[in-house]
């Protein structure tokens, strides 16, 4: 959640150069031996090992996608809940923004999976304050126990999907934009406002027809996906500020 810095502006008002100061915030590629997830970690950007139900296990192989960043380790299979504390708070300070992504593989459409975020102190097993994932063959955004689907068609059984979320603190609620198997970050599959809470827990769930992997949080889309930054539609300063808040 760093600021965009202008390195110079020409007399005509065009941007001469910009520098985006960015870095991954947290990443766990599940580079652990096969077996129960509980007690493994903490990975980069996490403050504590995973808490997990006994049925949450790590299984080979790793999940991969041509539009994701390179994968490592293996994958997480259900069931059900797993949670870990982040090293730092993601606060809803106006102007702050971050990106989050994970990979999922599904063998059916009957169950659900999500990667979510909650404030510190959330009870293990409770739904996340906000999350991205799948319920009953629909991609969407979870807010507590509520689920809002998007219109993106569900991929066939056996597919691996990349889900990406962009969080922007607006001065009121967080604006959450969901992208599903994105080829760009121009038009989200779903956008909605959620409560302006400070996030410090990653709160995840897999049910039996899902595996998940490659849990990432970063400052820019480059930190969480392999398809590059959002293309600009003009070179004006206003457009750049809109894209890189």
C-alpha positions as a LaTeX table, in Angstrom:
\begin{tabular}{lrrr}
\hline
Residue & $x$ (\AA) & $y$ (\AA) & $z$ (\AA) \\
\hline
Unk1 & 0.00 & 0.00 & 0.00 \\
Unk2 & 2.67 & 2.46 & $-1.09$ \\
Unk3 & 2.18 & 5.78 & $-2.84$ \\
Unk4 & 2.75 & 6.47 & $-6.50$ \\
Unk5 & 5.58 & 9.01 & $-6.92$ \\
Unk6 & 5.97 & 11.31 & $-9.93$ \\
Unk7 & 9.57 & 11.56 & $-11.11$ \\
Unk8 & 8.87 & 14.58 & $-13.28$ \\
Unk9 & 6.17 & 16.37 & $-15.22$ \\
Unk10 & 6.77 & 18.07 & $-18.56$ \\
Unk11 & 5.77 & 21.69 & $-19.10$ \\
Unk12 & 2.91 & 20.53 & $-21.34$ \\
Unk13 & 1.45 & 18.61 & $-18.40$ \\
Unk14 & 2.31 & 15.07 & $-19.57$ \\
Unk15 & 3.97 & 12.67 & $-17.17$ \\
Unk16 & 7.66 & 12.29 & $-17.91$ \\
Unk17 & 8.18 & 9.30 & $-15.63$ \\
Unk18 & 6.53 & 7.56 & $-12.75$ \\
Unk19 & 7.77 & 5.12 & $-10.18$ \\
Unk20 & 5.40 & 2.71 & $-8.44$ \\
Unk21 & 6.86 & 1.64 & $-5.12$ \\
Unk22 & 5.43 & $-1.82$ & $-4.52$ \\
Unk23 & 6.18 & $-5.10$ & $-2.89$ \\
Unk24 & 4.46 & $-8.34$ & $-1.92$ \\
Unk25 & 2.69 & $-8.08$ & 1.44 \\
Unk26 & 2.14 & $-11.78$ & 2.15 \\
Unk27 & 2.60 & $-15.05$ & 0.28 \\
Unk28 & 2.16 & $-18.74$ & 1.06 \\
Unk29 & 2.70 & $-21.22$ & $-1.76$ \\
Unk30 & 2.20 & $-24.18$ & 0.63 \\
Unk31 & 5.82 & $-25.35$ & 0.38 \\
Unk32 & 5.37 & $-27.95$ & 3.13 \\
Unk33 & 5.35 & $-31.78$ & 3.15 \\
Unk34 & 2.05 & $-33.53$ & 2.35 \\
Unk35 & $-0.19$ & $-34.01$ & 5.37 \\
Unk36 & $-2.29$ & $-31.88$ & 7.74 \\
Unk37 & $-1.88$ & $-28.11$ & 7.28 \\
Unk38 & $-2.27$ & $-27.20$ & 10.96 \\
Unk39 & 0.92 & $-25.87$ & 12.55 \\
Unk40 & 2.80 & $-25.15$ & 9.31 \\
Unk41 & 4.27 & $-21.71$ & 8.69 \\
Unk42 & 4.44 & $-18.84$ & 9.22 \\
Unk43 & 5.16 & $-18.02$ & 5.58 \\
Unk44 & 6.31 & $-14.64$ & 4.23 \\
Unk45 & 4.17 & $-11.80$ & 5.59 \\
Unk46 & 2.45 & $-13.98$ & 8.19 \\
Unk47 & 2.91 & $-13.71$ & 11.95 \\
Unk48 & 1.82 & $-17.20$ & 13.00 \\
Unk49 & 1.40 & $-20.76$ & 11.67 \\
Unk50 & $-1.86$ & $-21.97$ & 10.18 \\
Unk51 & $-4.74$ & $-22.96$ & 12.42 \\
Unk52 & $-6.79$ & $-25.62$ & 10.61 \\
Unk53 & $-9.47$ & $-28.24$ & 10.98 \\
Unk54 & $-8.09$ & $-31.80$ & 11.04 \\
Unk55 & $-9.51$ & $-32.51$ & 7.58 \\
Unk56 & $-7.55$ & $-29.68$ & 5.92 \\
Unk57 & $-4.57$ & $-31.38$ & 4.28 \\
Unk58 & $-1.80$ & $-30.56$ & 1.83 \\
Unk59 & $-1.68$ & $-32.66$ & $-1.32$ \\
Unk60 & 0.46 & $-32.70$ & $-4.48$ \\
Unk61 & 0.71 & $-31.35$ & $-7.07$ \\
Unk62 & 0.81 & $-27.56$ & $-6.89$ \\
Unk63 & $-1.89$ & $-25.62$ & $-8.75$ \\
Unk64 & $-0.79$ & $-23.53$ & $-11.73$ \\
Unk65 & $-2.28$ & $-21.13$ & $-14.25$ \\
Unk66 & $-0.69$ & $-19.43$ & $-17.29$ \\
Unk67 & $-1.97$ & $-16.04$ & $-16.04$ \\
Unk68 & $-0.77$ & $-16.54$ & $-12.45$ \\
Unk69 & 2.68 & $-16.01$ & $-10.98$ \\
Unk70 & 4.92 & $-19.11$ & $-10.73$ \\
Unk71 & 3.74 & $-21.66$ & $-8.19$ \\
Unk72 & 5.66 & $-23.45$ & $-5.45$ \\
Unk73 & 4.95 & $-26.27$ & $-3.05$ \\
Unk74 & 1.70 & $-28.22$ & $-3.19$ \\
Unk75 & $-2.03$ & $-27.43$ & $-2.69$ \\
Unk76 & $-4.57$ & $-27.36$ & 0.15 \\
Unk77 & $-7.56$ & $-29.72$ & 0.04 \\
Unk78 & $-10.74$ & $-29.56$ & 2.21 \\
Unk79 & $-12.28$ & $-29.82$ & 4.65 \\
Unk80 & $-13.00$ & $-27.13$ & 6.08 \\
Unk81 & $-11.51$ & $-24.05$ & 7.77 \\
Unk82 & $-7.95$ & $-22.72$ & 7.92 \\
Unk83 & $-6.73$ & $-19.36$ & 9.22 \\
Unk84 & $-3.44$ & $-17.52$ & 9.83 \\
Unk85 & $-2.51$ & $-14.11$ & 11.19 \\
Unk86 & $-0.81$ & $-11.59$ & 8.91 \\
Unk87 & 2.29 & $-9.80$ & 10.15 \\
Unk88 & 0.79 & $-6.37$ & 9.49 \\
Unk89 & $-2.63$ & $-4.74$ & 9.56 \\
Unk90 & $-4.30$ & $-3.72$ & 6.28 \\
Unk91 & $-6.07$ & $-0.55$ & 7.49 \\
Unk92 & $-8.97$ & 1.24 & 5.77 \\
Unk93 & $-7.06$ & 4.54 & 5.68 \\
Unk94 & $-8.38$ & 6.67 & 2.79 \\
Unk95 & $-6.30$ & 6.10 & $-0.34$ \\
Unk96 & $-4.84$ & 2.78 & 0.78 \\
Unk97 & $-5.21$ & $-0.13$ & $-1.63$ \\
Unk98 & $-3.99$ & $-3.68$ & $-2.01$ \\
Unk99 & $-4.50$ & $-6.75$ & $-4.21$ \\
Unk100 & $-5.16$ & $-10.37$ & $-3.22$ \\
Unk101 & $-5.28$ & $-13.59$ & $-5.23$ \\
Unk102 & $-5.42$ & $-17.37$ & $-4.99$ \\
Unk103 & $-5.80$ & $-20.39$ & $-7.26$ \\
Unk104 & $-8.64$ & $-22.91$ & $-6.99$ \\
Unk105 & $-9.27$ & $-26.23$ & $-8.69$ \\
Unk106 & $-12.73$ & $-27.78$ & $-8.62$ \\
Unk107 & $-14.09$ & $-31.19$ & $-9.51$ \\
Unk108 & $-17.74$ & $-30.15$ & $-9.20$ \\
Unk109 & $-20.07$ & $-27.26$ & $-8.46$ \\
Unk110 & $-21.77$ & $-28.53$ & $-5.31$ \\
Unk111 & $-19.61$ & $-26.98$ & $-2.61$ \\
Unk112 & $-17.74$ & $-23.76$ & $-1.83$ \\
Unk113 & $-14.29$ & $-22.30$ & $-1.28$ \\
Unk114 & $-12.95$ & $-18.87$ & $-0.40$ \\
Unk115 & $-9.91$ & $-16.86$ & 0.60 \\
Unk116 & $-10.99$ & $-14.19$ & 3.06 \\
Unk117 & $-9.85$ & $-11.48$ & 5.43 \\
Unk118 & $-11.04$ & $-10.54$ & 8.92 \\
Unk119 & $-9.94$ & $-8.27$ & 11.77 \\
Unk120 & $-7.78$ & $-9.66$ & 14.54 \\
Unk121 & $-9.85$ & $-11.46$ & 17.14 \\
Unk122 & $-12.18$ & $-13.18$ & 14.68 \\
Unk123 & $-13.33$ & $-16.61$ & 15.87 \\
Unk124 & $-11.91$ & $-19.63$ & 14.05 \\
Unk125 & $-14.60$ & $-21.23$ & 11.91 \\
Unk126 & $-16.61$ & $-18.05$ & 11.41 \\
Unk127 & $-17.01$ & $-16.72$ & 7.84 \\
Unk128 & $-14.59$ & $-13.96$ & 6.83 \\
Unk129 & $-15.45$ & $-10.27$ & 7.03 \\
Unk130 & $-14.89$ & $-10.32$ & 3.27 \\
Unk131 & $-13.68$ & $-13.03$ & 0.90 \\
Unk132 & $-13.53$ & $-14.08$ & $-2.74$ \\
Unk133 & $-14.37$ & $-17.53$ & $-4.01$ \\
Unk134 & $-17.08$ & $-19.89$ & $-5.23$ \\
Unk135 & $-20.43$ & $-21.10$ & $-3.93$ \\
Unk136 & $-22.52$ & $-23.69$ & $-5.82$ \\
Unk137 & $-20.91$ & $-23.08$ & $-9.19$ \\
Unk138 & $-20.84$ & $-19.28$ & $-9.03$ \\
Unk139 & $-17.88$ & $-16.96$ & $-8.45$ \\
Unk140 & $-18.47$ & $-14.06$ & $-6.12$ \\
Unk141 & $-17.76$ & $-12.09$ & $-2.96$ \\
Unk142 & $-18.49$ & $-13.32$ & 0.58 \\
Unk143 & $-19.36$ & $-10.84$ & 3.33 \\
Unk144 & $-19.79$ & $-12.81$ & 6.51 \\
Unk145 & $-22.35$ & $-15.51$ & 5.72 \\
Unk146 & $-23.77$ & $-13.61$ & 2.74 \\
Unk147 & $-22.64$ & $-14.37$ & $-0.82$ \\
Unk148 & $-23.04$ & $-12.13$ & $-3.89$ \\
Unk149 & $-22.41$ & $-13.97$ & $-7.18$ \\
Unk150 & $-21.15$ & $-12.49$ & $-10.42$ \\
Unk151 & $-22.24$ & $-13.37$ & $-13.95$ \\
Unk152 & $-18.94$ & $-14.99$ & $-14.98$ \\
Unk153 & $-19.65$ & $-18.56$ & $-16.23$ \\
Unk154 & $-18.24$ & $-21.40$ & $-14.14$ \\
Unk155 & $-15.39$ & $-23.31$ & $-15.78$ \\
Unk156 & $-15.65$ & $-27.09$ & $-16.41$ \\
Unk157 & $-14.76$ & $-29.63$ & $-13.69$ \\
Unk158 & $-11.02$ & $-30.12$ & $-13.39$ \\
Unk159 & $-10.27$ & $-26.49$ & $-14.22$ \\
Unk160 & $-7.89$ & $-24.27$ & $-12.26$ \\
Unk161 & $-9.08$ & $-20.69$ & $-11.79$ \\
Unk162 & $-7.22$ & $-17.55$ & $-10.74$ \\
Unk163 & $-9.31$ & $-15.22$ & $-8.57$ \\
Unk164 & $-8.01$ & $-11.70$ & $-7.90$ \\
Unk165 & $-9.46$ & $-8.95$ & $-5.71$ \\
Unk166 & $-8.57$ & $-5.27$ & $-5.60$ \\
Unk167 & $-9.32$ & $-3.50$ & $-2.30$ \\
Unk168 & $-9.46$ & 0.31 & $-2.22$ \\
Unk169 & $-10.11$ & 2.34 & 0.94 \\
Unk170 & $-12.46$ & 5.09 & $-0.18$ \\
Unk171 & $-12.67$ & 7.08 & 3.04 \\
Unk172 & $-15.88$ & 5.22 & 3.81 \\
Unk173 & $-16.21$ & 1.53 & 2.91 \\
Unk174 & $-13.64$ & $-0.65$ & 1.22 \\
Unk175 & $-14.38$ & $-0.97$ & $-2.51$ \\
Unk176 & $-13.78$ & $-4.62$ & $-3.47$ \\
Unk177 & $-13.40$ & $-5.51$ & $-7.18$ \\
Unk178 & $-13.32$ & $-9.20$ & $-8.16$ \\
Unk179 & $-11.59$ & $-10.50$ & $-11.28$ \\
Unk180 & $-11.97$ & $-14.13$ & $-12.42$ \\
Unk181 & $-9.34$ & $-15.60$ & $-14.76$ \\
Unk182 & $-8.50$ & $-12.03$ & $-15.81$ \\
Unk183 & $-6.75$ & $-11.19$ & $-19.06$ \\
Unk184 & $-6.68$ & $-7.55$ & $-17.89$ \\
Unk185 & $-7.77$ & $-5.52$ & $-14.89$ \\
Unk186 & $-9.97$ & $-3.08$ & $-16.78$ \\
Unk187 & $-13.49$ & $-4.39$ & $-16.06$ \\
Unk188 & $-14.12$ & $-6.39$ & $-12.85$ \\
Unk189 & $-16.56$ & $-9.30$ & $-12.81$ \\
Unk190 & $-18.13$ & $-7.85$ & $-9.65$ \\
Unk191 & $-17.69$ & $-4.71$ & $-7.53$ \\
Unk192 & $-19.19$ & $-3.97$ & $-4.12$ \\
Unk193 & $-18.61$ & $-1.90$ & $-0.99$ \\
Unk194 & $-17.88$ & $-3.58$ & 2.33 \\
Unk195 & $-17.36$ & $-2.31$ & 5.88 \\
Unk196 & $-14.14$ & $-0.33$ & 6.52 \\
Unk197 & $-12.53$ & $-2.88$ & 8.83 \\
Unk198 & $-8.80$ & $-3.33$ & 9.54 \\
Unk199 & $-7.77$ & $-6.76$ & 8.23 \\
Unk200 & $-5.09$ & $-8.90$ & 9.90 \\
Unk201 & $-6.31$ & $-12.48$ & 9.52 \\
Unk202 & $-6.44$ & $-14.62$ & 6.38 \\
Unk203 & $-9.60$ & $-16.71$ & 6.81 \\
Unk204 & $-10.00$ & $-19.54$ & 4.28 \\
Unk205 & $-12.29$ & $-22.47$ & 3.59 \\
Unk206 & $-12.30$ & $-25.46$ & 1.25 \\
Unk207 & $-15.13$ & $-27.94$ & 0.96 \\
Unk208 & $-14.64$ & $-31.39$ & $-0.51$ \\
Unk209 & $-14.78$ & $-30.62$ & $-4.24$ \\
Unk210 & $-12.08$ & $-27.92$ & $-4.05$ \\
Unk211 & $-8.35$ & $-27.43$ & $-3.71$ \\
Unk212 & $-6.72$ & $-24.02$ & $-3.28$ \\
Unk213 & $-3.17$ & $-22.69$ & $-3.48$ \\
Unk214 & $-0.86$ & $-19.70$ & $-3.95$ \\
Unk215 & $-2.30$ & $-17.27$ & $-1.41$ \\
Unk216 & $-0.98$ & $-13.79$ & $-2.21$ \\
Unk217 & $-1.45$ & $-10.19$ & $-1.04$ \\
Unk218 & 0.48 & $-7.30$ & $-2.58$ \\
Unk219 & 0.56 & $-3.63$ & $-3.41$ \\
Unk220 & 0.01 & $-3.98$ & $-7.16$ \\
Unk221 & $-1.50$ & $-6.52$ & $-9.58$ \\
Unk222 & 2.05 & $-7.57$ & $-10.49$ \\
Unk223 & 2.46 & $-8.87$ & $-6.92$ \\
Unk224 & $-0.49$ & $-11.28$ & $-7.21$ \\
Unk225 & $-0.87$ & $-12.19$ & $-10.91$ \\
Unk226 & 1.32 & $-12.76$ & $-13.93$ \\
Unk227 & $-0.57$ & $-10.76$ & $-16.53$ \\
Unk228 & 0.93 & $-7.32$ & $-15.82$ \\
Unk229 & $-0.49$ & $-4.00$ & $-14.66$ \\
Unk230 & $-3.75$ & $-2.45$ & $-15.76$ \\
Unk231 & $-3.25$ & $-0.77$ & $-19.15$ \\
Unk232 & $-3.82$ & 2.98 & $-19.18$ \\
Unk233 & $-6.36$ & 4.50 & $-21.56$ \\
Unk234 & $-4.54$ & 7.84 & $-21.60$ \\
Unk235 & $-1.33$ & 9.37 & $-20.29$ \\
Unk236 & $-3.02$ & 11.99 & $-18.14$ \\
Unk237 & $-2.12$ & 12.31 & $-14.47$ \\
Unk238 & $-5.77$ & 11.87 & $-13.51$ \\
Unk239 & $-5.98$ & 8.50 & $-15.29$ \\
Unk240 & $-2.77$ & 7.27 & $-13.65$ \\
Unk241 & $-4.03$ & 8.29 & $-10.21$ \\
Unk242 & $-7.28$ & 6.42 & $-10.90$ \\
Unk243 & $-5.41$ & 3.22 & $-11.80$ \\
Unk244 & $-2.72$ & 3.38 & $-9.12$ \\
Unk245 & $-4.35$ & 4.85 & $-6.03$ \\
\hline
\end{tabular}
